[in-house]
Amino acid sequence: MDRLATRLQLLAQQLKAIGQDLAALLAAEPELARKLAHLTSVPGIGLTTAMVVVSETNGFGLMENERQLASYAGLDVVQRQSGLSAGATRISRRGNVRLRTALYLPAVSSLRFNPQQMAFYARLRARQPSGKPGVIAVMRKLLLLCYSLWKNDCAYDPHYHPAHCLEKEVAPTS
């Protein structure tokens, strides 16, 4: 029992030290802190998840589009086939395992607190009785949302809808 208590105390000290190091890093890099604040404005994504996503993707530096990012994370859909037989579609899982692992719990949390993700998941669940593909789709959606917020340098807007933006940008016809 004494060893367990000592180990728990050591882990608590290490977590506190890591938290202080992260705070010092964010204080030294205000640009990084501002961009991470944009990512953490999404319901379900905390500072730890945002930092893992940014570090594992190298600040989205090598990604040119969303399809490349989904493929890098292993969240792209592939169809298993051999000859004339075609199997079901699944995620490829050929990408970054740490990135997928970091996105799972935020996706589950987002399903509890983000109304847009709840509606998206409900639509997917109506088509598929199993819930796992829906959670994976939410993971992909969160990753692409992080990419968009990082590249556009803006905070999350829960009332954003692309169809409304397209209506505003189209020139009126006379």
C-alpha positions in Angstrom: 0.0 0.0 0.0 2.8 2.4 0.7 4.3 1.8 -2.7 1.0 2.6 -4.4 0.5 5.8 -2.4 4.1 6.8 -3.3 3.5 6.1 -6.9 0.2 8.1 -6.9 1.9 11.0 -5.3 4.7 10.9 -7.9 2.2 10.8 -10.7 0.4 13.8 -9.2 3.7 15.7 -9.0 4.5 14.9 -12.6 1.1 16.0 -13.9 1.5 19.3 -12.0 5.0 19.8 -13.5 3.7 19.0 -17.0 0.9 21.5 -16.5 3.3 24.2 -15.5 5.5 23.4 -18.5 2.5 23.7 -20.8 1.5 27.0 -19.2 5.1 28.4 -19.7 5.1 27.3 -23.3 1.8 29.0 -24.0 3.0 32.1 -22.2 6.1 32.2 -24.4 4.1 31.6 -27.6 1.1 33.9 -27.7 0.3 33.0 -31.4 0.1 29.3 -30.5 -2.0 30.1 -27.4 -4.4 32.1 -29.5 -4.8 29.3 -32.1 -5.2 26.7 -29.5 -7.9 28.8 -27.9 -9.8 28.7 -31.2 -9.6 24.9 -31.2 -10.7 24.6 -27.6 -13.8 26.7 -28.4 -15.3 23.5 -29.9 -17.4 21.6 -27.4 -15.7 18.4 -26.5 -12.1 19.5 -27.3 -9.9 20.5 -24.4 -6.4 21.9 -24.3 -4.8 18.4 -24.2 -6.6 17.2 -27.2 -5.9 20.4 -29.1 -2.2 20.1 -28.3 -2.1 16.5 -29.4 -3.9 17.2 -32.7 -1.6 20.1 -33.5 1.6 18.3 -32.5 0.7 15.0 -34.3 -0.1 16.9 -37.5 2.9 19.3 -37.1 0.5 22.3 -37.1 -1.3 21.0 -40.2 1.8 22.1 -42.2 2.0 19.2 -44.6 -1.7 18.9 -45.2 -3.1 20.6 -48.4 -6.7 19.5 -48.0 -9.1 17.7 -45.7 -8.9 14.4 -47.6 -5.1 14.3 -47.0 -5.7 15.0 -43.3 -8.4 12.2 -43.0 -6.1 9.8 -44.7 -3.1 10.8 -42.5 -5.3 10.1 -39.4 -6.6 6.8 -40.8 -10.1 8.0 -40.8 -10.7 7.7 -44.5 -13.2 5.2 -45.8 -12.0 2.3 -47.9 -13.9 -0.6 -49.4 -12.5 -4.1 -49.0 -12.7 -6.0 -52.3 -11.2 -8.9 -54.0 -12.1 -9.7 -57.6 -15.8 -9.3 -58.1 -16.7 -9.5 -54.4 -16.9 -6.2 -52.6 -17.1 -6.0 -48.8 -18.4 -3.4 -46.5 -16.7 0.0 -46.2 -14.5 0.7 -43.2 -11.9 3.2 -42.1 -8.4 2.4 -43.4 -6.7 2.6 -40.0 -3.4 3.1 -41.8 -2.8 6.5 -40.3 -1.6 8.0 -37.1 -2.9 5.8 -34.2 -2.1 8.5 -31.6 -4.3 11.0 -33.4 -7.2 8.6 -33.6 -6.8 7.7 -30.0 -6.8 11.4 -29.0 -10.0 12.1 -30.9 -12.1 9.2 -29.5 -13.1 10.6 -26.1 -13.6 14.2 -27.4 -16.0 12.7 -30.0 -18.0 10.9 -27.3 -18.0 14.1 -25.2 -19.1 16.1 -28.2 -22.0 13.8 -28.7 -23.2 14.8 -25.2 -22.7 18.5 -25.4 -22.7 19.7 -29.0 -26.2 19.8 -30.6 -24.8 19.8 -34.2 -22.9 16.6 -33.5 -25.9 15.1 -31.8 -28.0 15.7 -34.9 -25.3 14.3 -37.2 -24.9 11.2 -35.1 -28.7 10.7 -35.0 -28.9 10.8 -38.8 -26.1 8.2 -39.0 -27.7 6.1 -36.3 -31.0 6.0 -38.2 -29.1 4.3 -41.1 -26.8 2.1 -39.1 -28.0 0.3 -36.0 -24.4 0.1 -34.6 -23.1 3.2 -33.0 -19.4 2.8 -33.6 -19.4 4.1 -37.3 -21.2 7.1 -36.1 -18.6 7.9 -33.4 -15.9 7.4 -36.0 -17.6 9.8 -38.3 -17.8 12.3 -35.5 -14.1 11.9 -34.8 -13.4 12.7 -38.5 -15.7 15.7 -38.3 -14.0 17.0 -35.2 -10.6 16.6 -36.9 -11.7 18.4 -40.0 -13.2 21.1 -37.9 -9.9 21.6 -36.1 -8.1 21.8 -39.4 -10.6 24.4 -40.7 -10.4 26.5 -37.5 -6.6 26.4 -37.5 -6.2 27.3 -41.2 -8.9 30.1 -41.1 -7.7 31.4 -37.8 -11.1 31.8 -36.3 -13.1 30.5 -33.3 -15.8 28.0 -33.4 -19.3 29.4 -34.3 -22.1 27.0 -33.2 -24.6 28.8 -35.5 -22.4 28.6 -38.6 -24.1 27.0 -41.6 -22.4 26.9 -45.0 -25.6 27.1 -46.9 -26.4 30.5 -45.3 -22.9 31.8 -46.2 -23.2 30.7 -49.8 -26.5 32.6 -50.1 -24.9 35.8 -48.8 -21.9 35.5 -51.1 -23.8 35.0 -54.4 -24.3 38.2 -56.3 -28.0 39.2 -56.7 -29.5 38.6 -60.1 -31.3 41.6 -61.6 
